[in-house]
């Protein structure tokens, strides 16, 4: 993982979860550290638990976790919560950051009234602010997932080369 500013989730991360319910529970705990204007980038392969983590965030923020699904085909889902809405973006199907701009996605990155969570942020990496919070989720065998703060090292080095 690349080095970043002081940890935003001290005492919670790094963590290894033992299944989908535990990944969701971790999301519930992480939500207490998020607020309006935060942008959270979730790095991880297919099935790494990104949407499960978002389900926990939404639940802890007072939204309906049952409404959470991967926005792979719709690109953006907005979940109402007891506080700021959570905007859930999946950039997997975007070929270029300009595609994100065309759908108005860059507005979510600058909206100080919502919490924005992005799956597959590497697709829009040049658009992300240095203040973006980043988590990396990796498979740890079976249903286990390892979650830690930071951008995957290979992504950090490629974004430094392009940015």
C-alpha positions as CSV (number, residue, x, y, z in Angstrom):
1,X,0.0,0.0,0.0
2,X,1.1,3.5,-0.7
3,X,1.8,5.8,2.2
4,X,-0.8,8.5,2.8
5,X,-1.8,11.0,5.4
6,X,-2.6,10.0,9.0
7,X,-4.9,7.1,9.1
8,X,-8.6,8.0,9.0
9,X,-9.8,4.8,10.6
10,X,-7.4,4.2,13.4
11,X,-8.1,1.1,15.5
12,X,-10.4,-0.3,12.8
13,X,-8.0,-0.9,9.9
14,X,-6.2,-3.0,8.8
15,X,-8.8,-5.7,9.4
16,X,-9.6,-9.2,8.2
17,X,-13.2,-10.1,7.9
18,X,-14.5,-13.7,8.1
19,X,-17.5,-13.4,5.7
20,X,-19.9,-11.0,4.1
21,X,-21.7,-10.2,7.3
22,X,-18.4,-9.3,9.0
23,X,-17.5,-7.1,6.0
24,X,-20.8,-5.3,6.3
25,X,-20.3,-4.9,10.1
26,X,-16.9,-3.3,9.4
27,X,-18.6,-0.9,7.0
28,X,-21.0,0.0,9.9
29,X,-18.0,0.9,12.1
30,X,-16.2,2.9,9.4
31,X,-19.3,5.0,8.7
32,X,-18.8,6.9,12.0
33,X,-15.7,8.4,10.4
34,X,-17.4,9.7,7.3
35,X,-19.3,12.8,6.6
36,X,-20.6,15.1,3.9
37,X,-18.0,16.0,1.2
38,X,-16.0,12.8,1.9
39,X,-15.1,10.7,-1.2
40,X,-14.2,7.1,-0.5
41,X,-12.4,5.1,-3.2
42,X,-12.8,1.3,-2.8
43,X,-10.1,-0.7,-4.7
44,X,-10.5,-4.5,-5.1
45,X,-11.1,-7.3,-7.5
46,X,-14.5,-8.6,-8.4
47,X,-16.1,-10.2,-5.3
48,X,-13.7,-8.5,-2.9
49,X,-16.6,-7.2,-0.8
50,X,-16.8,-3.6,-1.9
51,X,-20.6,-3.5,-2.2
52,X,-21.0,-5.5,1.0
53,X,-18.9,-2.7,2.7
54,X,-21.2,-0.1,1.2
55,X,-24.2,-1.9,2.6
56,X,-22.7,-1.5,6.1
57,X,-22.0,2.2,5.5
58,X,-25.6,2.8,4.4
59,X,-27.0,0.9,7.3
60,X,-25.0,2.8,9.9
61,X,-25.9,6.1,8.3
62,X,-29.6,5.3,8.7
63,X,-30.4,4.1,5.2
64,X,-31.8,0.9,4.0
65,X,-29.0,-1.7,3.6
66,X,-31.4,-4.0,1.7
67,X,-31.6,-1.4,-1.1
68,X,-27.9,-1.5,-1.7
69,X,-26.7,-3.3,-4.9
70,X,-23.7,-2.9,-7.1
71,X,-24.4,0.0,-9.6
72,X,-22.4,-1.8,-12.3
73,X,-25.0,-1.3,-15.0
74,X,-26.7,1.9,-13.7
75,X,-23.3,3.4,-12.8
76,X,-24.7,5.5,-9.9
77,X,-27.1,4.7,-7.0
78,X,-28.1,7.3,-4.4
79,X,-29.1,6.1,-1.0
80,X,-31.0,8.4,1.4
81,X,-29.8,8.2,5.0
82,X,-30.5,10.0,8.3
83,X,-27.8,12.5,7.3
84,X,-26.1,13.3,4.0
85,X,-27.1,11.0,1.1
86,X,-24.6,8.4,0.1
87,X,-23.8,8.3,-3.6
88,X,-22.5,4.9,-4.7
89,X,-20.6,4.9,-8.1
90,X,-19.3,1.9,-10.0
91,X,-16.7,3.0,-12.6
92,X,-16.0,-0.5,-13.8
93,X,-17.8,0.0,-17.2
94,X,-16.1,3.3,-17.9
95,X,-13.3,3.2,-20.4
96,X,-11.9,6.7,-19.7
97,X,-12.2,9.5,-17.1
98,X,-13.9,11.6,-19.8
99,X,-16.8,9.0,-19.8
100,X,-17.2,9.8,-16.1
101,X,-17.3,13.5,-16.8
102,X,-19.9,13.0,-19.6
103,X,-22.3,11.4,-17.1
104,X,-21.8,14.3,-14.6
105,X,-19.8,12.1,-12.3
106,X,-17.2,14.7,-11.5
107,X,-20.0,16.8,-9.8
108,X,-20.3,14.1,-7.2
109,X,-16.6,14.4,-6.4
110,X,-17.1,18.1,-5.6
111,X,-20.5,17.9,-3.9
112,X,-20.1,18.8,-0.2
113,X,-23.6,17.7,0.6
114,X,-23.1,14.0,0.0
115,X,-20.8,11.1,0.8
116,X,-19.4,9.6,-2.4
117,X,-18.2,6.0,-2.6
118,X,-16.5,4.8,-5.7
119,X,-15.9,1.2,-6.8
120,X,-13.2,0.7,-9.4
121,X,-11.7,4.2,-8.8
122,X,-8.7,3.3,-10.9
123,X,-10.9,3.9,-14.0
124,X,-11.2,7.6,-13.0
125,X,-7.9,8.0,-11.0
126,X,-6.9,11.3,-12.6
127,X,-10.1,12.9,-11.4
128,X,-9.6,12.0,-7.7
129,X,-8.4,14.6,-5.3
130,X,-5.4,13.9,-3.1
131,X,-7.9,14.2,-0.2
132,X,-9.8,11.1,-1.4
133,X,-10.0,8.4,1.2
134,X,-8.9,5.0,-0.1
135,X,-9.5,1.5,1.0
136,X,-8.1,-1.7,-0.6
137,X,-10.1,-4.9,-0.2
138,X,-8.4,-8.2,-1.1
139,X,-9.4,-11.8,-1.0
140,X,-7.8,-13.7,1.9
141,X,-9.0,-17.2,1.1
142,X,-12.6,-18.5,1.2
143,X,-14.9,-15.8,2.5
144,X,-12.1,-13.9,4.3
145,X,-11.3,-10.4,3.1
146,X,-8.4,-8.1,4.1
147,X,-9.3,-4.4,4.2
148,X,-6.7,-1.6,4.7
149,X,-6.4,2.1,4.1
150,X,-4.5,3.2,1.0
151,X,-4.2,2.7,-2.7
152,X,-2.8,-0.6,-4.0
153,X,1.0,-0.1,-4.6
154,X,0.7,-0.8,-8.3
155,X,-2.0,1.8,-8.6
156,X,-0.1,4.4,-6.5
157,X,2.9,4.2,-8.7
158,X,0.9,4.4,-12.0
159,X,-1.1,7.4,-10.7
160,X,2.2,9.2,-9.8
161,X,3.5,8.5,-13.3
162,X,0.4,10.0,-14.9
163,X,-0.4,12.8,-12.4
